[in-house]
Amino acid sequence: MLHAGIEALFGRNRDGHRTRNIFRLLRHHHHHQHKRNEQDEIEKFFSSKPHLDKELLHQSSFGFGAMQGWRSTMEDKHQHRLPLDQHLWKLWDLFAIFDGHHGVQTANYVAENLHVQLIEALNEIVHQKNDESVHCSELNHEELYEAIKKTFLQLDQQMKQVVKDDSGCVCISCLIGPEEIYLINIGDSRGIIFSNDGQVLLHTEDHKPDDPAEQERIHEAGGTIGKTCAGDVLRVENQLAMTRVLGDFGINKEIVPPMADILSYSRNSTVAFIVLACDGIWDVMSNDDVAKFVTQRVEKHSLEEIASELLDECLRRESTDNMSLYIIKI
């Protein structure tokens, strides 16, 4: 279980910023064989120095930034569709970040196919015959939520025939309609909505094994939660430090389903920004930290510049995970 222990120390434990030891471990040469094995295992996941190259994107309404950081590979993927399509959903936008683990095939597949599957599911709940754009008020919210949840369940089923590695991913996405904003979460990435003065108005809840409701659900499905070694985080089936995923087909999917939670917020005058980010950001910055970071810079900097600066700040705070984020202006 050395793999799980390495992940616990450096990858997915937000308690106590477990990142501090990586710098010492990566630079220290061990002489005993078992120490050499530990060093080799660490070096599978982490580089001797951070990868500082950034992927930066922008349009008038958003900025995006991503950095590989200390990880030996980049397993984050992202997708945005502005608009979602040119027909019924031309007033709707989609943004999503996919944080992969144990490979990238799952994250790649979901990034490439989410919008296709989502449009198909949404079209099924629209009863009009013409091609006029859909407004939130015309939709049955229960049907909308079911269509979104169905999208992720179907993607997961499709991937069983496609994904050949042992990978999985979590997903934070945002569907922005003419009157409503929908945050959609599976796993431990996170989305926040906040005002011009940095007040967080809404945020998703991470799907983690320390959540009592998730513990109850997992135990009812026949799953286990525990620690693999001293200092480890809680894990599902001695493997995953999150409780809902896409992929990870080596685990019973009733235990770790691609079950989306959906939150909605009205596009009223108080809403200014949305941030979607993987846990490489949230490992070292709180919701309030991120909201203040954005609002304190927005008058003098572009959203792309702020995204780039925020990546640098997370690296300075010793995040050791891949980092990706969208900053979206409403």
C-alpha positions as CSV (number, residue, x, y, z in Angstrom):
1,M,0.0,0.0,0.0
2,L,3.0,2.3,-0.5
3,H,1.1,3.9,-3.4
4,A,-1.8,4.9,-1.2
5,G,0.5,6.1,1.5
6,I,2.3,8.4,-1.0
7,E,-1.0,9.8,-2.2
8,A,-2.0,10.4,1.4
9,L,1.1,12.3,2.3
10,F,1.3,14.4,-0.9
11,G,-1.8,14.2,-3.1
12,R,-5.2,14.4,-1.5
13,N,-5.0,15.3,2.2
14,R,-6.0,18.8,3.0
15,D,-5.4,18.4,6.7
16,G,-2.1,20.0,7.9
17,H,-0.8,20.6,4.4
18,R,1.0,17.3,4.0
19,T,3.1,18.9,1.2
20,R,5.9,20.0,3.4
21,N,7.9,16.8,3.4
22,I,8.0,16.3,-0.3
23,F,10.9,18.8,-0.8
24,R,13.0,17.0,1.8
25,L,12.2,13.5,0.5
26,L,12.8,14.3,-3.2
27,R,16.3,15.8,-2.4
28,H,17.5,13.3,0.1
29,H,19.5,10.2,-1.1
30,H,18.8,7.0,0.9
31,H,21.3,4.1,1.1
32,H,19.1,1.2,2.3
33,Q,17.1,-0.7,-0.2
34,H,13.7,-0.2,1.4
35,K,14.4,3.5,1.5
36,R,15.4,3.3,-2.2
37,N,12.1,1.7,-3.0
38,E,10.2,4.4,-1.2
39,Q,12.2,7.0,-3.1
40,D,11.5,5.3,-6.4
41,E,7.8,5.2,-5.6
42,I,7.8,8.9,-4.7
43,E,9.6,9.8,-8.0
44,K,6.8,8.0,-10.0
45,F,4.4,10.6,-8.8
46,F,6.6,13.7,-8.2
47,S,9.3,15.5,-10.1
48,S,12.5,16.8,-8.5
49,K,11.4,20.3,-9.4
50,P,8.0,21.8,-10.4
51,H,6.8,22.0,-14.0
52,L,6.1,25.7,-14.3
53,D,4.7,25.9,-17.8
54,K,1.1,27.0,-17.9
55,E,-1.8,26.6,-20.2
56,L,-3.7,29.9,-20.2
57,L,-6.9,30.6,-22.1
58,H,-9.3,33.5,-22.2
59,Q,-12.4,34.9,-23.7
60,S,-14.4,38.0,-22.7
61,S,-16.3,36.1,-20.0
62,F,-13.6,33.8,-18.5
63,G,-10.0,33.1,-17.9
64,F,-8.5,29.6,-17.5
65,G,-5.2,28.5,-16.1
66,A,-3.5,25.1,-15.6
67,M,-0.1,24.0,-14.3
68,Q,1.4,20.5,-13.9
69,G,3.3,21.6,-10.8
70,W,5.3,19.1,-8.8
71,R,3.5,16.1,-10.3
72,S,5.4,13.9,-12.8
73,T,2.4,13.9,-15.1
74,M,-0.5,16.2,-15.9
75,E,-3.8,14.4,-15.3
76,D,-6.2,17.4,-15.3
77,K,-8.4,18.0,-18.3
78,H,-10.9,20.8,-19.0
79,Q,-13.8,21.7,-21.4
80,H,-15.8,24.7,-22.1
81,R,-18.7,25.2,-24.6
82,L,-19.8,28.8,-25.3
83,P,-22.6,28.4,-26.2
84,L,-23.5,24.8,-25.4
85,D,-24.9,24.5,-28.9
86,Q,-26.2,26.6,-31.7
87,H,-29.8,25.5,-31.4
88,L,-32.0,25.0,-28.3
89,W,-29.1,25.7,-25.9
90,K,-27.5,28.8,-27.6
91,L,-28.2,30.9,-24.4
92,W,-26.4,28.3,-22.2
93,D,-22.7,27.9,-21.4
94,L,-20.8,24.9,-20.1
95,F,-17.5,24.8,-18.2
96,A,-15.9,21.7,-16.6
97,I,-12.7,20.5,-15.0
98,F,-11.8,16.8,-14.8
99,D,-9.2,15.8,-12.3
100,G,-7.8,12.4,-13.2
101,H,-6.0,9.9,-11.2
102,H,-4.0,6.7,-12.0
103,G,-4.0,7.7,-15.7
104,V,-5.7,10.1,-18.0
105,Q,-8.0,7.9,-20.2
106,T,-11.1,8.5,-18.1
107,A,-10.6,12.3,-17.9
108,N,-9.9,12.4,-21.6
109,Y,-13.0,10.5,-22.5
110,V,-15.3,12.6,-20.2
111,A,-13.8,15.9,-21.4
112,E,-14.4,14.9,-25.1
113,N,-17.9,13.5,-24.6
114,L,-19.6,15.3,-21.8
115,H,-21.2,18.1,-23.9
116,V,-22.4,15.6,-26.5
117,Q,-24.1,13.4,-24.0
118,L,-25.5,16.4,-22.0
119,I,-27.1,18.0,-25.1
120,E,-28.8,14.7,-26.0
121,A,-30.1,14.3,-22.4
122,L,-31.3,17.9,-22.3
123,N,-33.0,17.7,-25.7
124,E,-35.1,14.9,-24.4
125,I,-36.8,17.1,-21.7
126,V,-37.7,19.9,-24.1
127,H,-41.1,19.5,-25.7
128,Q,-41.1,22.4,-28.1
129,K,-40.8,21.7,-31.8
130,N,-39.2,24.9,-33.0
131,D,-35.5,25.8,-32.7
132,E,-36.0,28.7,-30.3
133,S,-33.5,28.9,-27.4
134,V,-34.6,27.4,-24.1
135,H,-35.0,29.5,-20.9
136,C,-34.7,28.1,-17.4
137,S,-38.3,29.1,-16.6
138,E,-39.5,26.8,-19.3
139,L,-37.9,23.7,-17.8
140,N,-39.1,21.4,-15.1
141,H,-36.2,21.5,-12.6
142,E,-36.7,18.0,-11.5
143,E,-36.4,16.8,-15.1
144,L,-33.4,19.0,-15.7
145,Y,-31.6,17.6,-12.7
146,E,-32.4,14.0,-13.7
147,A,-31.1,14.7,-17.2
148,I,-27.8,16.0,-15.8
149,K,-27.4,13.0,-13.5
150,K,-28.3,10.6,-16.3
151,T,-25.6,12.2,-18.4
152,F,-22.8,11.2,-16.0
153,L,-24.2,7.7,-15.4
154,Q,-24.4,7.0,-19.1
155,L,-20.9,8.4,-19.7
156,D,-19.6,6.0,-17.0
157,Q,-21.4,3.0,-18.6
158,Q,-19.9,3.9,-22.0
159,M,-16.4,4.2,-20.7
160,K,-16.4,0.5,-19.6
161,Q,-15.9,-0.4,-23.2
162,V,-13.4,2.3,-24.0
163,V,-11.0,3.0,-21.1
164,K,-8.2,0.4,-20.9
165,D,-6.2,1.7,-18.0
166,D,-7.1,1.8,-14.3
167,S,-7.9,5.5,-14.3
168,G,-10.7,7.5,-12.8
169,C,-11.6,11.1,-12.5
170,V,-13.7,13.6,-10.5
171,C,-15.5,16.4,-12.2
172,I,-16.7,19.9,-11.3
173,S,-18.8,21.6,-13.9
174,C,-21.0,24.6,-14.3
175,L,-24.1,25.0,-16.6
176,I,-25.0,28.6,-16.9
177,G,-28.5,29.3,-18.2
178,P,-30.1,32.7,-19.0
179,E,-31.6,32.9,-15.4
180,E,-29.9,30.2,-13.3
181,I,-26.4,28.9,-12.6
182,Y,-26.0,25.2,-11.9
183,L,-22.9,23.8,-10.1
184,I,-22.5,20.1,-10.7
185,N,-20.1,18.1,-8.6
186,I,-18.7,14.5,-8.5
187,G,-15.8,14.1,-6.2
188,D,-13.4,16.5,-4.5
189,S,-13.0,19.3,-7.0
190,R,-15.1,22.3,-6.1
191,G,-17.1,25.3,-7.5
192,I,-17.9,28.6,-5.8
193,I,-20.1,31.5,-6.7
194,F,-19.2,34.9,-5.2
195,S,-20.0,38.6,-5.3
196,N,-18.0,41.6,-6.4
197,D,-16.8,42.1,-2.8
198,G,-15.6,38.5,-2.4
199,Q,-18.6,37.2,-0.5
200,V,-19.0,33.5,-1.2
201,L,-22.7,33.0,-2.1
202,L,-22.7,29.2,-2.8
203,H,-20.2,26.4,-3.0
204,T,-20.2,22.7,-3.6
205,E,-19.4,20.1,-1.0
206,D,-16.6,17.7,-1.5
207,H,-17.4,14.0,-1.7
208,K,-15.0,12.7,0.9
209,P,-14.9,9.6,3.1
210,D,-15.1,11.7,6.3
211,D,-18.6,12.9,5.4
212,P,-21.2,11.0,7.6
213,A,-23.8,10.8,4.8
214,E,-21.2,9.4,2.4
215,Q,-20.0,6.9,5.1
216,E,-23.6,5.7,5.6
217,R,-24.1,5.3,1.8
218,I,-20.9,3.4,1.3
219,H,-21.5,1.0,4.2
220,E,-25.0,0.3,3.0
221,A,-23.5,-0.6,-0.4
222,G,-21.1,-3.0,1.2
223,G,-18.0,-0.8,1.0
224,T,-15.3,-0.1,3.6
225,I,-13.6,3.0,4.8
226,G,-10.3,3.1,6.6
227,K,-6.7,4.1,6.6
228,T,-4.0,2.1,4.9
229,C,-1.1,3.3,7.1
230,A,-0.2,5.7,9.9
231,G,-0.8,9.3,8.8
232,D,-3.1,8.3,5.9
233,V,-6.4,9.9,5.0
234,L,-9.6,7.9,5.1
235,R,-10.0,5.8,1.9
236,V,-12.7,3.9,0.2
237,E,-11.8,0.2,-0.3
238,N,-8.3,1.1,0.8
239,Q,-7.8,3.0,-2.5
240,L,-9.7,6.3,-3.1
241,A,-9.7,9.4,-1.0
242,M,-12.9,10.5,-2.7
243,T,-16.3,8.8,-2.6
244,R,-17.8,9.5,-6.0
245,V,-15.9,9.1,-9.3
246,L,-16.1,8.4,-13.0
247,G,-14.2,5.3,-14.0
248,D,-12.2,3.4,-11.4
249,F,-13.9,0.2,-12.6
250,G,-11.8,-2.0,-10.3
251,I,-14.1,-0.9,-7.5
252,N,-17.8,-1.7,-7.2
253,K,-19.6,1.3,-8.8
254,E,-22.4,1.1,-6.2
255,I,-19.7,2.1,-3.7
256,V,-18.1,4.9,-5.8
257,P,-20.8,6.0,-8.2
258,P,-20.7,8.9,-10.7
259,M,-23.6,10.4,-8.8
260,A,-23.7,14.2,-9.3
261,D,-24.8,16.7,-6.7
262,I,-26.4,19.8,-8.3
263,L,-26.8,23.3,-6.8
264,S,-28.5,26.2,-8.4
265,Y,-28.3,29.9,-7.9
266,S,-30.2,32.8,-9.5
267,R,-28.3,35.0,-11.9
268,N,-29.2,38.1,-9.9
269,S,-27.3,41.4,-9.3
270,T,-25.3,40.0,-6.4
271,V,-23.5,37.3,-8.5
272,A,-20.3,38.4,-10.0
273,F,-17.9,35.4,-10.5
274,I,-17.7,31.6,-10.5
275,V,-14.5,29.7,-9.9
276,L,-14.2,26.0,-10.7
277,A,-11.0,24.3,-9.6
278,C,-9.5,21.0,-8.8
279,D,-8.2,20.1,-5.4
280,G,-4.7,21.3,-6.2
281,I,-6.1,24.7,-5.6
282,W,-8.3,23.9,-2.6
283,D,-5.5,22.0,-0.9
284,V,-3.9,25.3,0.0
285,M,-6.6,28.0,-0.4
286,S,-10.0,28.3,1.1
287,N,-13.2,29.4,-0.6
288,D,-12.8,32.8,0.9
289,D,-9.1,33.0,0.0
290,V,-9.9,32.4,-3.7
291,A,-12.8,34.8,-3.8
292,K,-10.8,37.6,-2.2
293,F,-7.8,36.8,-4.5
294,V,-9.9,37.3,-7.6
295,T,-11.9,40.4,-6.4
296,Q,-8.9,42.2,-5.2
297,R,-7.2,42.0,-8.6
298,V,-10.1,42.2,-11.1
299,E,-9.9,46.0,-11.6
300,K,-6.4,46.0,-12.8
301,H,-5.9,42.5,-14.2
302,S,-7.5,40.3,-16.8
303,L,-9.1,37.0,-15.7
304,E,-6.4,35.1,-17.5
305,E,-3.7,37.0,-15.6
306,I,-5.5,36.4,-12.3
307,A,-5.7,32.7,-13.0
308,S,-2.0,32.7,-13.7
309,E,-1.2,34.5,-10.6
310,L,-3.4,32.2,-8.5
311,L,-1.5,29.2,-9.8
312,D,1.8,30.9,-8.7
313,E,0.3,31.6,-5.3
314,C,-0.8,28.0,-4.8
315,L,2.7,26.8,-5.8
316,R,4.1,29.3,-3.3
317,R,1.8,27.8,-0.7
318,E,3.3,24.4,-1.5
319,S,0.5,22.7,-3.4
320,T,2.0,19.5,-4.9
321,D,-0.9,18.5,-7.1
322,N,-1.9,19.4,-10.6
323,M,-3.7,22.7,-10.7
324,S,-6.5,23.8,-13.0
325,L,-9.1,26.6,-12.6
326,Y,-11.7,28.6,-14.5
327,I,-12.6,32.1,-13.4
328,I,-15.9,33.0,-15.0
329,K,-17.4,36.5,-15.1
330,I,-21.2,36.7,-14.8
